[in-house]
Amino acid sequence: MLGEYSISGRGASTIAADIERAVGAGALRPGTVLPPLRELARDLDVNPNTVAAAYRLLRDRGVIETAGRRGSRVRARPAVAPRKAIRIDVPPGTRDLSTGNPDLALLPPLADALAEAAAHHAIAPGLYGGTVIDADLAELARAALDADRVPAGPIGLTSGSLDAIERVLAAHLRPGDAVAVEDPGWGSVLDLVPAMGLRAVPVAVDDEGPVTAEVARALAAGVRALLVTDRGQNPTGAALSAARAAELRALLATHPHVLVIDDDHLHGLVDLPLHCLSGATDHWALVRSTAKAYGPDLRLAVFTGDEVTVARVRGRHRLGVGWVSHLLQRAVVHLWQHHAVDPERTARSYAVRREALLGALDERGVAAHGRCGLNAWVPVADETGAVAGLLQHGWAVAPGARFRVNSPPGVRITVSPLGLADIDPLADTVAAVLRSTGASRFG
């Protein structure tokens, strides 16, 4: 059951901490069955209620799962072993297409924006008890949301989109609640949900977003929330179409209690219109991050939602970090006011590379996806063979295991580092590797 590892501790917190450390260190592997309550209580000479409390702590932290009479076991993807740990070592000289980072050449310089923020700070420094959201930032954000026909709602700020998603989920859900998540989908979200003690219900995705029948199945199963990426889905490049959004909105209207979170992942650098699900239910939020268009280190996300949701998130935020740095807020205001990023030009730059790669792969009989955004998703039969084979030929790609729950295998290729001269050599290598390893899913 546990192999050579021996659990220790006297109180619930120390027992839980010992198990969590063992999972993080790899001494207790995913799927390992933990001892029954009474057995471990006898071995540790503690009350069974103490072990029950320890297991409950671990379940709420996303480390273990309990399956009735089958007992408790380490989760297949415990929160202490995030998906980013599924990585490959990139040798020197290898072209790294695995990171998901934007093209540095398309990010705006920040010197003037930060200088303006510092000058504004000298006149009106951010202090305790001051305003939480810069008035100019709120006005610009709301105008952009209005232009995209996002329902009216107050504005909130967090330190990135994942921070916003976590806070919105925490505002409405409790450990044990079920959440519908895209599969394949953003690995950080797939880690976050169980880490919060929530139960992920995977929903299949095609080029137009979450599949309606899959969402209907999840709703019938009693999910309390639905997370959807509106544009530039990571890793598949899916974008919610008008037709799919209409189907999902009609479906959600019959489940008004479900929390809906729209992640407008590539706002600011995508050339497809926004079709969101916000407002289809009583509680909702739409999140926009500055990371992809202005740089991952500019840790700011704008969100809007219904009055109750935004008020809960704002209130809890004030009790913690308090606010997002006003220096960052003023820097973003400067970047927005001075149109530091041309969304159409930037989106086109990524689209040219992405579409060239998809076309070249198609010519070689390799099926791939990437409706918009920074990535292409290539279905394969054997991820390990595909990743290892490409690495041997000088190309590093991300294994699909980072992004999957139940969906078929694949690899993610980030197009940001590519030039047009790279397209044919890369496509030749992908096709050759998939044929030689038997890892292809052609057609």
C-alpha positions in Angstrom: 0.0 0.0 0.0 2.6 2.6 1.2 5.7 0.6 0.3 8.5 1.6 2.6 7.0 4.9 3.7 5.7 5.2 7.3 3.2 7.9 8.1 4.0 9.8 11.3 2.2 12.5 13.5 0.1 12.8 16.6 -2.4 15.5 15.7 -4.6 16.0 12.5 -2.4 18.8 11.2 0.9 17.0 11.8 -0.4 13.8 10.2 -1.7 15.8 7.2 1.5 17.7 6.9 3.6 14.5 6.9 1.5 12.9 4.1 1.6 16.2 2.1 5.4 16.3 2.4 5.7 12.7 1.3 3.5 13.3 -1.8 5.4 16.5 -2.7 8.7 14.6 -2.4 7.5 11.6 -4.4 7.6 9.1 -1.5 3.9 8.6 -1.9 3.0 8.4 -5.6 -0.2 9.4 -7.4 -2.8 6.7 -6.9 -1.2 5.3 -3.7 -4.0 4.0 -1.4 -3.8 5.4 2.2 -4.4 3.1 5.2 -8.0 2.9 6.4 -8.8 5.3 9.3 -8.8 2.8 12.1 -5.7 1.0 10.9 -3.7 4.2 10.7 -5.1 5.4 14.0 -4.0 2.1 15.6 -0.5 2.4 14.1 -0.1 6.0 15.3 -1.9 5.3 18.7 -4.4 8.2 18.1 -8.2 8.5 17.9 -9.7 7.5 14.6 -11.4 11.0 14.5 -7.9 12.5 14.4 -7.0 10.5 11.3 -10.4 11.4 9.8 -9.7 15.1 10.3 -6.2 14.7 8.8 -7.7 13.0 5.7 -10.4 15.8 5.5 -7.6 18.5 5.5 -5.8 16.7 2.7 -8.9 16.3 0.7 -9.8 20.0 1.0 -6.2 20.9 -0.1 -6.5 18.7 -3.2 -3.9 16.2 -2.1 -6.0 13.1 -1.8 -9.4 11.9 -2.9 -11.9 9.7 -1.1 -13.9 7.0 -3.0 -16.3 5.6 -0.4 -15.5 1.9 0.4 -12.5 2.0 -1.9 -10.8 4.3 0.7 -8.6 7.3 0.3 -5.8 7.6 -2.2 -3.3 10.2 -3.5 -4.9 12.2 -6.3 -3.7 11.4 -9.8 -2.6 15.1 -10.0 -2.2 16.2 -6.4 -2.0 20.0 -5.7 1.5 19.6 -4.3 2.7 18.2 -7.7 1.5 20.7 -10.3 1.3 20.1 -14.0 4.2 22.4 -14.7 6.3 19.6 -13.1 5.6 17.6 -16.2 8.5 19.2 -18.1 11.3 18.3 -20.4 14.9 19.4 -20.1 15.7 21.5 -23.2 19.3 20.9 -24.3 21.4 23.8 -25.5 20.8 24.6 -29.2 17.2 23.2 -29.1 14.4 25.4 -30.4 12.1 25.7 -27.4 8.4 25.8 -28.5 7.1 24.5 -25.2 6.7 27.6 -23.0 3.5 29.4 -24.2 5.3 32.8 -23.9 4.4 35.7 -26.2 6.9 37.0 -28.8 9.2 39.4 -26.9 9.4 41.5 -30.1 5.7 42.2 -29.9 5.7 43.4 -26.3 5.7 47.1 -25.8 8.6 48.9 -24.0 7.6 49.7 -20.4 10.1 52.6 -19.6 7.7 55.4 -20.5 4.7 53.7 -18.8 6.7 53.1 -15.6 8.1 56.6 -15.6 4.6 58.1 -15.9 3.4 55.8 -13.1 6.3 57.0 -10.9 5.5 60.7 -11.7 1.8 60.1 -10.9 2.8 58.4 -7.6 4.9 61.5 -6.6 1.7 63.6 -6.8 -0.9 61.1 -5.6 0.8 58.1 -3.9 -1.2 55.0 -3.1 -1.9 54.9 0.6 -3.9 52.9 3.1 -7.5 54.0 3.0 -7.2 55.4 -0.5 -9.1 54.4 -3.6 -8.6 50.7 -4.6 -9.0 51.1 -8.4 -7.6 54.0 -10.4 -10.5 55.9 -11.9 -8.9 56.2 -15.4 -8.2 52.4 -15.5 -11.8 51.6 -14.5 -13.1 54.0 -17.1 -10.9 52.6 -19.9 -11.7 49.0 -18.9 -15.4 49.5 -18.8 -15.4 51.3 -22.2 -13.6 48.3 -23.7 -16.0 45.9 -22.1 -19.0 47.9 -23.4 -17.5 47.9 -26.9 -17.5 44.1 -26.8 -21.1 44.0 -25.4 -20.1 42.5 -22.1 -23.0 43.0 -19.7 -22.8 46.0 -17.4 -21.2 45.4 -14.0 -18.7 46.9 -11.6 -15.0 46.6 -12.2 -12.5 44.7 -10.0 -8.8 44.1 -10.2 -6.6 41.1 -9.3 -3.0 40.0 -9.8 -3.5 38.1 -13.0 -6.4 36.0 -14.4 -5.7 32.9 -12.3 -5.9 35.0 -9.2 -9.3 36.3 -10.4 -10.6 32.8 -11.2 -9.6 31.5 -7.8 -11.2 34.4 -6.0 -14.5 34.2 -8.0 -14.7 30.5 -7.3 -14.0 31.0 -3.6 -16.8 33.7 -3.5 -19.5 31.1 -4.3 -18.2 27.5 -4.0 -17.2 25.3 -1.1 -14.9 22.2 -0.9 -16.6 19.3 -2.6 -18.5 21.3 -5.2 -18.1 20.3 -8.8 -16.7 22.6 -11.5 -16.9 22.1 -15.3 -13.5 22.6 -16.9 -12.3 22.5 -20.4 -10.4 19.3 -21.4 -7.8 19.8 -22.8 -7.5 23.1 -21.0 -5.2 25.5 -19.1 -3.1 23.4 -16.8 -3.0 26.0 -14.0 -6.8 25.8 -13.8 -6.8 22.0 -13.8 -4.4 22.3 -10.8 -6.2 25.1 -9.1 -9.6 23.4 -8.9 -8.6 20.3 -6.9 -6.2 22.5 -4.8 -9.2 24.4 -3.7 -10.9 21.2 -2.7 -13.3 21.4 -5.6 -14.1 18.5 -8.0 -13.2 19.0 -11.7 -15.7 17.7 -14.3 -13.9 17.7 -17.7 -15.8 19.0 -20.7 -14.5 18.3 -24.2 -13.5 21.2 -26.4 -13.5 21.6 -30.2 -12.4 24.6 -32.3 -15.6 26.5 -31.4 -15.2 26.1 -27.6 -16.8 23.7 -25.1 -19.0 21.1 -26.7 -22.7 21.8 -25.9 -23.6 18.2 -25.2 -20.7 17.9 -22.9 -21.7 21.0 -21.0 -25.3 19.7 -20.8 -23.9 16.4 -19.3 -21.9 18.3 -16.7 -24.9 20.5 -15.7 -27.1 17.4 -15.4 -24.4 16.0 -13.1 -24.8 19.0 -10.8 -21.8 21.2 -11.4 -21.9 24.5 -9.5 -19.6 26.4 -11.9 -18.4 26.5 -15.6 -15.1 27.9 -16.7 -14.7 28.8 -20.3 -12.0 30.4 -22.4 -13.5 32.8 -24.9 -10.6 33.3 -27.3 -7.2 31.8 -27.8 -7.8 28.8 -25.6 -4.7 27.3 -24.1 -3.6 24.8 -25.4 -5.9 24.2 -28.5 -6.4 27.8 -29.8 -10.2 27.3 -29.7 -12.5 30.4 -29.7 -16.1 30.5 -28.7 -18.1 31.1 -31.9 -21.4 33.0 -32.1 -23.4 29.9 -32.7 -21.8 27.9 -29.9 -22.2 30.8 -27.5 -25.9 31.0 -28.3 -26.3 27.3 -27.7 -24.5 27.5 -24.4 -26.4 30.6 -23.2 -29.7 29.0 -24.0 -28.6 25.9 -22.0 -27.3 27.9 -19.1 -30.5 29.9 -18.9 -32.2 26.7 -17.6 -29.5 26.5 -14.8 -29.5 30.1 -13.4 -27.8 29.0 -10.2 -24.6 28.0 -12.0 -21.6 30.3 -11.7 -20.1 31.1 -15.1 -16.5 32.4 -15.5 -15.4 33.7 -18.9 -11.6 34.0 -19.3 -11.0 36.3 -22.3 -7.5 34.9 -22.4 -6.1 36.8 -25.4 -7.8 40.1 -25.1 -5.7 42.8 -26.8 -4.1 40.5 -29.4 -6.7 38.4 -31.1 -8.6 39.2 -34.3 -11.8 37.3 -33.6 -14.8 39.0 -32.0 -15.8 38.2 -28.4 -18.7 35.9 -27.8 -19.0 35.4 -24.0 -21.5 33.6 -21.7 -21.6 36.4 -19.1 -25.0 37.2 -17.9 -26.6 33.9 -18.9 -26.9 33.0 -15.2 -27.4 34.9 -12.0 -23.7 34.9 -11.0 -20.9 35.4 -13.5 -17.5 37.0 -14.1 -15.4 37.9 -17.2 -11.7 38.2 -16.7 -9.1 40.0 -18.9 -5.4 39.8 -18.2 -2.6 42.1 -19.4 -0.1 39.3 -19.5 -0.1 38.1 -23.1 -0.4 41.5 -24.8 1.9 43.6 -22.4 4.1 41.0 -20.8 3.7 38.2 -18.2 5.4 40.3 -15.5 2.7 43.0 -15.7 0.6 41.2 -13.1 -2.8 42.7 -13.5 -6.2 41.4 -14.5 -9.5 43.3 -14.9 -12.7 41.6 -14.2 -16.4 42.4 -14.1 -19.4 40.5 -13.1 -22.7 40.6 -11.3 -22.9 42.9 -8.2 -22.8 40.1 -5.6 -19.8 38.4 -7.2 -17.7 41.5 -7.6 -18.6 42.7 -4.1 -17.6 39.4 -2.5 -14.3 39.3 -4.4 -13.5 42.9 -3.6 -14.4 42.5 0.1 -12.2 39.4 0.5 -9.4 41.1 -1.5 -9.4 44.0 0.9 -8.9 41.6 3.8 -5.8 40.2 2.2 -3.5 42.0 -0.1 -5.8 45.0 -0.1 -5.3 46.3 -3.7 -3.3 45.8 -6.9 -0.3 48.2 -7.0 -1.3 51.6 -8.2 2.1 51.9 -9.9 1.0 48.9 -12.1 -2.4 50.4 -12.6 -1.0 53.7 -13.8 1.5 51.9 -16.1 -1.4 50.0 -17.7 -3.4 53.3 -18.1 -0.4 54.8 -20.0 -0.1 51.7 -22.2 -3.8 51.8 -23.0 -4.0 55.5 -23.6 -1.0 55.5 -25.9 -2.1 52.4 -27.8 1.2 50.8 -27.0 -0.1 47.5 -28.6 -1.8 47.4 -32.0 -4.1 44.4 -31.5 -4.7 43.8 -35.2 -1.1 43.9 -36.2 -0.1 41.7 -33.2 -2.9 39.2 -33.9 -1.9 39.1 -37.5 1.7 38.4 -36.7 0.8 35.3 -34.6 -1.9 34.3 -37.2 0.6 34.3 -40.1 2.9 31.9 -38.2 0.2 29.7 -36.8 -1.7 29.3 -40.0 1.4 28.6 -42.0 2.3 25.8 -39.6 -1.2 24.4 -39.6 -1.2 24.5 -43.4 2.2 22.9 -43.7 1.2 20.1 -41.3 -2.0 19.5 -43.2 0.0 19.2 -46.5 2.0 16.4 -44.7 -1.1 14.6 -43.5 -0.8 15.8 -39.9 -4.1 17.0 -38.2 -3.7 20.0 -36.0 -5.8 22.7 -34.4 -5.3 26.4 -33.7 -8.1 28.7 -34.5 -6.4 31.7 -32.9 -3.7 32.6 -30.4 -0.1 31.6 -29.7 -0.4 27.8 -29.9 -1.1 24.8 -32.2 -2.4 21.6 -30.8 -1.4 18.4 -32.5 -3.2 15.2 -31.5 -0.9 12.2 -31.3 -1.3 8.6 -30.2 1.9 8.5 -28.1 2.9 11.7 -26.3 6.2 10.4 -25.0 7.3 9.1 -28.4 6.3 12.4 -30.1 8.0 14.7 -27.5 11.2 12.6 -27.3 11.4 12.2 -31.1 11.0 16.0 -31.7 13.6 16.7 -29.0 16.1 14.4 -30.7 15.7 16.5 -33.8 16.2 19.8 -32.1 12.6 20.9 -31.3 11.1 21.1 -27.8 7.3 21.0 -27.5 5.0 20.7 -24.5 3.5 17.3 -23.6 -0.2 17.3 -23.7 -0.4 15.7 -20.2 0.0 19.2 -18.8 -3.4 20.1 -20.2 -5.5 16.9 -20.2 -7.8 15.1 -17.8 -9.7 12.6 -20.0 -9.1 13.9 -23.5 -6.8 12.1 -26.0 -3.1 12.7 -26.1 -1.5 15.6 -28.0 1.4 18.0 -28.0 1.3 21.8 -27.8 3.5 23.9 -30.1 4.0 27.6 -29.3 4.4 29.6 -32.5 5.8 32.7 -30.9 9.5 31.8 -31.4 9.0 30.8 -35.0 10.0 32.6 -38.2 8.4 31.7 -41.5 11.7 30.1 -42.5 11.2 27.6 -39.7 7.8 26.4 -40.8 8.7 23.8 -43.4 11.6 22.3 -41.4 9.4 22.0 -38.3 6.5 20.5 -40.2 8.8 18.0 -42.0 10.2 16.9 -38.6 6.8 16.6 -36.9 5.5 14.5 -39.8 8.6 12.3 -39.9 8.7 11.8 -36.1 5.0 10.9 -35.9 5.4 8.3 -38.7 8.6 6.8 -37.4 7.3 6.5 -33.8 3.8 5.4 -34.7 2.6 8.3 -32.7 0.5 9.9 -35.4 -3.2 10.6 -35.5 -3.5 11.4 -39.2 -6.7 12.5 -40.9 
